[in-house]
C-alpha cells in the first residue's frame, strides 16, 4: 500500500508558515509526554478511529492528516488504517519524532520514560530466550521451543519491520500513563498542543 510521506525538513518549513496542520502522534501517552513535536496531538495507535476522523469533516473534503510516531513504523500502520477506511489524504512523517528533533523542529519535553518501548521489547525477548533456554536445560528439552519462538519472532520483526510484542508492550498500563487532561505537559506547550478536544479530533484519554 502506497503512503504519502513528508520529510522532517519539509514539515518544519510548513509549520514555519504558521498554517495550521492536523498532526497526530500515535505513540503511547508515556512516550508522548517524554517528547513530542509541538502542535502534535495524541491519538495512540490502538485508540485510532478512522471513522470518527472522517465524520468530523462534516461532509467537506477531509483536511490532510500528518501522522507521526517514534521512528515511522507505527505511523505507517496508522496511515494504512486510515487509507483503508477511505481517508483520501494521509501523510507519513518520515523518521518520526526522532528525525524531527534532529531536524530542529520545536518539541515539547516532559517526564522522561525510564525505558523506551524498544528497550522494553529487547528486555522481554532476551528474558524469554534466557528463561526457556534454562528450562530446556534443567527441566525438559521441550522448553527450548519457547526460546526458538522468541528467536523466530525477532527474525520476523527484522524482515517485516513489524513487532507484535512491541505493540503488546506499548499497551501495558505503565506505558499508558503520562497525559493529564487537566493541564498541558509543560508551560511551553501551546493551546493546540495541550490535551484537548477540537471539531477535528479528540485527544483526551483516561489514565
Secondary structure, DSSP 8 states (H G I E B T S, - for coil): ---EEE-HHHHHHHHHTT---EEEE-S-HHHHHHEEETT-EE--GGG--HHHHHHTTTTS----EEEE-SSSHHHHHHHHHHHHTT-S-EEEETTHHHHHHHTT--EEE-S--SS-HHHHHHHHHHHHHHHHHHHHHHT-GGGHHHHHHHHHHHHHHHHHS--HHHHHHHTSGGGS----TTS-SSTT--GGGSS-B-SS-B-----
